Every structure is written in C-alpha cells, then in structure tokens.
C-alpha cells in the first residue's frame, strides 16, 4: 500500500545559473529529492521542503 502523496517545493541551483523553482508531488522528501536528481542530474545544490511540515509547530 502506497503512502499518500504530498506537494514539495524548493529550488535547484545548477552551476552559475539562477535558481530554478521546483514543485514535485511525491510520497516522501526522499522520493522528491530523488526525482529532482533524476531529472536534473547529481551534484547540484537542492533545497526542497513540504510547506505543511515547514509551518508545523515543533
């Protein structure tokens, strides 16, 4: 049984280019990050998060 999907947002910086805004639907942060690496390749600076997690009280 798969987990529910959530929306993750963030940025990726490739070399000296301006950051590219990301929006990915995935089951987990790890899956979202893996999908970004799959699409853009490895070795880039990636910042990605889920808005609900970011705004929740810790």
Backbone as XML, in Angstrom:
<?xml version="1.0"?>
<chain id="A" units="angstrom">
  <residue number="1" name="UNK">
    <atom name="N" x="0.846" y="-1.181" z="0.000"/>
    <atom name="CA" x="0.000" y="0.000" z="0.000"/>
    <atom name="C" x="0.890" y="1.242" z="0.000"/>
  </residue>
  <residue number="2" name="UNK">
    <atom name="N" x="0.630" y="2.144" z="-0.907"/>
    <atom name="CA" x="1.479" y="3.323" z="-1.005"/>
    <atom name="C" x="0.997" y="4.420" z="-0.055"/>
  </residue>
  <residue number="3" name="UNK">
    <atom name="N" x="1.926" y="5.291" z="0.274"/>
    <atom name="CA" x="1.627" y="6.417" z="1.153"/>
    <atom name="C" x="0.917" y="7.503" z="0.340"/>
  </residue>
  <residue number="4" name="UNK">
    <atom name="N" x="0.168" y="8.380" z="1.014"/>
    <atom name="CA" x="-0.440" y="9.496" z="0.273"/>
    <atom name="C" x="0.642" y="10.430" z="-0.256"/>
  </residue>
  <residue number="5" name="UNK">
    <atom name="N" x="0.372" y="11.033" z="-1.390"/>
    <atom name="CA" x="1.351" y="11.968" z="-1.951"/>
    <atom name="C" x="1.159" y="13.347" z="-1.350"/>
  </residue>
  <residue number="6" name="UNK">
    <atom name="N" x="2.259" y="14.105" z="-1.340"/>
    <atom name="CA" x="2.263" y="15.464" z="-0.817"/>
    <atom name="C" x="3.028" y="16.337" z="-1.805"/>
  </residue>
  <residue number="7" name="UNK">
    <atom name="N" x="2.767" y="17.622" z="-1.747"/>
    <atom name="CA" x="3.472" y="18.539" z="-2.626"/>
    <atom name="C" x="4.730" y="19.064" z="-1.925"/>
  </residue>
  <residue number="8" name="UNK">
    <atom name="N" x="5.836" y="19.018" z="-2.624"/>
    <atom name="CA" x="7.111" y="19.552" z="-2.148"/>
    <atom name="C" x="7.509" y="20.687" z="-3.078"/>
  </residue>
  <residue number="9" name="UNK">
    <atom name="N" x="8.076" y="21.721" z="-2.503"/>
    <atom name="CA" x="8.529" y="22.873" z="-3.274"/>
    <atom name="C" x="9.988" y="23.147" z="-2.925"/>
  </residue>
  <residue number="10" name="UNK">
    <atom name="N" x="10.649" y="23.912" z="-3.762"/>
    <atom name="CA" x="12.031" y="24.253" z="-3.474"/>
    <atom name="C" x="12.716" y="24.882" z="-4.661"/>
  </residue>
  <residue number="11" name="UNK">
    <atom name="N" x="14.048" y="24.820" z="-4.623"/>
    <atom name="CA" x="14.879" y="25.386" z="-5.669"/>
    <atom name="C" x="16.042" y="24.452" z="-5.959"/>
  </residue>
  <residue number="12" name="UNK">
    <atom name="N" x="16.552" y="24.542" z="-7.182"/>
    <atom name="CA" x="17.797" y="23.879" z="-7.540"/>
    <atom name="C" x="18.669" y="24.914" z="-8.244"/>
  </residue>
  <residue number="13" name="UNK">
    <atom name="N" x="19.934" y="24.924" z="-7.869"/>
    <atom name="CA" x="20.901" y="25.831" z="-8.489"/>
    <atom name="C" x="21.885" y="24.982" z="-9.284"/>
  </residue>
  <residue number="14" name="UNK">
    <atom name="N" x="21.961" y="25.235" z="-10.586"/>
    <atom name="CA" x="22.837" y="24.489" z="-11.482"/>
    <atom name="C" x="23.933" y="25.432" z="-11.943"/>
  </residue>
  <residue number="15" name="UNK">
    <atom name="N" x="25.157" y="25.112" z="-11.512"/>
    <atom name="CA" x="26.337" y="25.937" z="-11.816"/>
    <atom name="C" x="26.076" y="27.388" z="-11.458"/>
  </residue>
  <residue number="16" name="UNK">
    <atom name="N" x="26.321" y="28.317" z="-12.364"/>
    <atom name="CA" x="26.166" y="29.740" z="-12.071"/>
    <atom name="C" x="24.807" y="30.290" z="-12.493"/>
  </residue>
  <residue number="17" name="UNK">
    <atom name="N" x="23.882" y="29.417" z="-12.840"/>
    <atom name="CA" x="22.561" y="29.844" z="-13.301"/>
    <atom name="C" x="21.695" y="30.262" z="-12.114"/>
  </residue>
  <residue number="18" name="UNK">
    <atom name="N" x="20.710" y="31.140" z="-12.358"/>
    <atom name="CA" x="19.768" y="31.483" z="-11.285"/>
    <atom name="C" x="19.011" y="30.226" z="-10.835"/>
  </residue>
  <residue number="19" name="UNK">
    <atom name="N" x="18.543" y="30.233" z="-9.614"/>
    <atom name="CA" x="17.812" y="29.087" z="-9.083"/>
    <atom name="C" x="16.540" y="28.811" z="-9.869"/>
  </residue>
  <residue number="20" name="UNK">
    <atom name="N" x="16.237" y="27.543" z="-10.042"/>
    <atom name="CA" x="15.015" y="27.115" z="-10.712"/>
    <atom name="C" x="14.038" y="26.651" z="-9.630"/>
  </residue>
  <residue number="21" name="UNK">
    <atom name="N" x="12.834" y="27.195" z="-9.646"/>
    <atom name="CA" x="11.819" y="26.820" z="-8.654"/>
    <atom name="C" x="11.279" y="25.436" z="-8.998"/>
  </residue>
  <residue number="22" name="UNK">
    <atom name="N" x="11.109" y="24.609" z="-7.965"/>
    <atom name="CA" x="10.633" y="23.241" z="-8.133"/>
    <atom name="C" x="9.271" y="23.060" z="-7.484"/>
  </residue>
  <residue number="23" name="UNK">
    <atom name="N" x="8.465" y="22.185" z="-8.061"/>
    <atom name="CA" x="7.197" y="21.777" z="-7.473"/>
    <atom name="C" x="7.031" y="20.310" z="-7.849"/>
  </residue>
  <residue number="24" name="UNK">
    <atom name="N" x="7.086" y="19.420" z="-6.840"/>
    <atom name="CA" x="7.057" y="17.980" z="-7.068"/>
    <atom name="C" x="6.007" y="17.349" z="-6.161"/>
  </residue>
  <residue number="25" name="UNK">
    <atom name="N" x="5.252" y="16.410" z="-6.686"/>
    <atom name="CA" x="4.316" y="15.627" z="-5.882"/>
    <atom name="C" x="4.961" y="14.268" z="-5.659"/>
  </residue>
  <residue number="26" name="UNK">
    <atom name="N" x="5.139" y="13.902" z="-4.389"/>
    <atom name="CA" x="5.824" y="12.653" z="-4.045"/>
    <atom name="C" x="5.295" y="12.132" z="-2.717"/>
  </residue>
  <residue number="27" name="UNK">
    <atom name="N" x="5.649" y="10.885" z="-2.412"/>
    <atom name="CA" x="5.216" y="10.271" z="-1.162"/>
    <atom name="C" x="6.076" y="10.678" z="0.030"/>
  </residue>
  <residue number="28" name="UNK">
    <atom name="N" x="7.330" y="11.114" z="-0.240"/>
    <atom name="CA" x="8.239" y="11.477" z="0.851"/>
    <atom name="C" x="9.265" y="12.488" z="0.348"/>
  </residue>
  <residue number="29" name="UNK">
    <atom name="N" x="9.954" y="13.105" z="1.291"/>
    <atom name="CA" x="11.019" y="14.033" z="0.941"/>
    <atom name="C" x="12.125" y="13.322" z="0.165"/>
  </residue>
  <residue number="30" name="UNK">
    <atom name="N" x="12.466" y="12.104" z="0.592"/>
    <atom name="CA" x="13.497" y="11.335" z="-0.111"/>
    <atom name="C" x="13.101" y="11.066" z="-1.555"/>
  </residue>
  <residue number="31" name="UNK">
    <atom name="N" x="11.845" y="10.700" z="-1.775"/>
    <atom name="CA" x="11.384" y="10.456" z="-3.149"/>
    <atom name="C" x="11.421" y="11.739" z="-3.966"/>
  </residue>
  <residue number="32" name="UNK">
    <atom name="N" x="10.993" y="12.853" z="-3.368"/>
    <atom name="CA" x="11.009" y="14.134" z="-4.074"/>
    <atom name="C" x="12.431" y="14.494" z="-4.485"/>
  </residue>
  <residue number="33" name="UNK">
    <atom name="N" x="13.379" y="14.357" z="-3.559"/>
    <atom name="CA" x="14.779" y="14.667" z="-3.856"/>
    <atom name="C" x="15.313" y="13.742" z="-4.953"/>
  </residue>
  <residue number="34" name="UNK">
    <atom name="N" x="14.984" y="12.468" z="-4.877"/>
    <atom name="CA" x="15.434" y="11.503" z="-5.890"/>
    <atom name="C" x="14.905" y="11.865" z="-7.271"/>
  </residue>
  <residue number="35" name="UNK">
    <atom name="N" x="13.658" y="12.312" z="-7.330"/>
    <atom name="CA" x="13.072" y="12.690" z="-8.617"/>
    <atom name="C" x="13.741" y="13.930" z="-9.195"/>
  </residue>
  <residue number="36" name="UNK">
    <atom name="N" x="14.128" y="14.873" z="-8.330"/>
    <atom name="CA" x="14.848" y="16.062" z="-8.797"/>
    <atom name="C" x="16.208" y="15.648" z="-9.362"/>
  </residue>
  <residue number="37" name="UNK">
    <atom name="N" x="16.932" y="14.798" z="-8.639"/>
    <atom name="CA" x="18.243" y="14.326" z="-9.103"/>
    <atom name="C" x="18.087" y="13.559" z="-10.410"/>
  </residue>
  <residue number="38" name="UNK">
    <atom name="N" x="17.042" y="12.762" z="-10.528"/>
    <atom name="CA" x="16.780" y="12.005" z="-11.751"/>
    <atom name="C" x="16.578" y="12.941" z="-12.941"/>
  </residue>
  <residue number="39" name="UNK">
    <atom name="N" x="15.871" y="14.049" z="-12.721"/>
    <atom name="CA" x="15.577" y="14.975" z="-13.805"/>
    <atom name="C" x="16.742" y="15.899" z="-14.144"/>
  </residue>
  <residue number="40" name="UNK">
    <atom name="N" x="17.452" y="16.403" z="-13.122"/>
    <atom name="CA" x="18.478" y="17.418" z="-13.346"/>
    <atom name="C" x="19.903" y="16.897" z="-13.220"/>
  </residue>
  <residue number="41" name="UNK">
    <atom name="N" x="20.081" y="15.692" z="-12.714"/>
    <atom name="CA" x="21.414" y="15.144" z="-12.508"/>
    <atom name="C" x="21.907" y="15.425" z="-11.094"/>
  </residue>
  <residue number="42" name="UNK">
    <atom name="N" x="22.972" y="14.737" z="-10.731"/>
    <atom name="CA" x="23.523" y="14.818" z="-9.375"/>
    <atom name="C" x="24.563" y="15.932" z="-9.286"/>
  </residue>
  <residue number="43" name="UNK">
    <atom name="N" x="24.826" y="16.397" z="-8.078"/>
    <atom name="CA" x="25.898" y="17.361" z="-7.852"/>
    <atom name="C" x="25.463" y="18.808" z="-7.817"/>
  </residue>
  <residue number="44" name="UNK">
    <atom name="N" x="24.164" y="19.075" z="-7.833"/>
    <atom name="CA" x="23.659" y="20.443" z="-7.781"/>
    <atom name="C" x="23.155" y="20.757" z="-6.376"/>
  </residue>
  <residue number="45" name="UNK">
    <atom name="N" x="23.121" y="22.016" z="-6.042"/>
    <atom name="CA" x="22.584" y="22.454" z="-4.760"/>
    <atom name="C" x="21.062" y="22.416" z="-4.836"/>
  </residue>
  <residue number="46" name="UNK">
    <atom name="N" x="20.436" y="21.643" z="-3.941"/>
    <atom name="CA" x="18.984" y="21.472" z="-3.939"/>
    <atom name="C" x="18.451" y="21.835" z="-2.558"/>
  </residue>
  <residue number="47" name="UNK">
    <atom name="N" x="17.406" y="22.647" z="-2.539"/>
    <atom name="CA" x="16.681" y="22.948" z="-1.309"/>
    <atom name="C" x="15.225" y="22.608" z="-1.581"/>
  </residue>
  <residue number="48" name="UNK">
    <atom name="N" x="14.675" y="21.670" z="-0.811"/>
    <atom name="CA" x="13.309" y="21.212" z="-1.056"/>
    <atom name="C" x="12.616" y="20.941" z="0.275"/>
  </residue>
  <residue number="49" name="UNK">
    <atom name="N" x="11.319" y="21.262" z="0.347"/>
    <atom name="CA" x="10.583" y="21.082" z="1.591"/>
    <atom name="C" x="9.092" y="20.954" z="1.302"/>
  </residue>
  <residue number="50" name="UNK">
    <atom name="N" x="8.354" y="20.509" z="2.300"/>
    <atom name="CA" x="6.897" y="20.439" z="2.246"/>
    <atom name="C" x="6.375" y="21.608" z="3.078"/>
  </residue>
  <residue number="51" name="UNK">
    <atom name="N" x="5.521" y="22.431" z="2.492"/>
    <atom name="CA" x="5.011" y="23.628" z="3.178"/>
    <atom name="C" x="4.302" y="23.292" z="4.488"/>
  </residue>
  <residue number="52" name="UNK">
    <atom name="N" x="3.545" y="22.186" z="4.519"/>
    <atom name="CA" x="2.834" y="21.812" z="5.745"/>
    <atom name="C" x="3.829" y="21.495" z="6.856"/>
  </residue>
  <residue number="53" name="UNK">
    <atom name="N" x="4.897" y="20.761" z="6.530"/>
    <atom name="CA" x="5.918" y="20.433" z="7.523"/>
    <atom name="C" x="6.647" y="21.679" z="7.990"/>
  </residue>
  <residue number="54" name="UNK">
    <atom name="N" x="6.932" y="22.579" z="7.067"/>
    <atom name="CA" x="7.687" y="23.779" z="7.396"/>
    <atom name="C" x="6.913" y="24.702" z="8.326"/>
  </residue>
  <residue number="55" name="UNK">
    <atom name="N" x="5.590" y="24.687" z="8.231"/>
    <atom name="CA" x="4.798" y="25.600" z="9.071"/>
    <atom name="C" x="4.268" y="24.945" z="10.340"/>
  </residue>
  <residue number="56" name="UNK">
    <atom name="N" x="4.522" y="23.649" z="10.535"/>
    <atom name="CA" x="4.010" y="22.987" z="11.732"/>
    <atom name="C" x="4.868" y="23.308" z="12.962"/>
  </residue>
  <residue number="57" name="UNK">
    <atom name="N" x="4.244" y="23.282" z="14.114"/>
    <atom name="CA" x="4.936" y="23.532" z="15.377"/>
    <atom name="C" x="5.799" y="22.349" z="15.728"/>
  </residue>
  <residue number="58" name="UNK">
    <atom name="N" x="6.992" y="22.625" z="16.183"/>
    <atom name="CA" x="7.920" y="21.549" z="16.572"/>
    <atom name="C" x="7.998" y="21.459" z="18.059"/>
  </residue>
</chain>
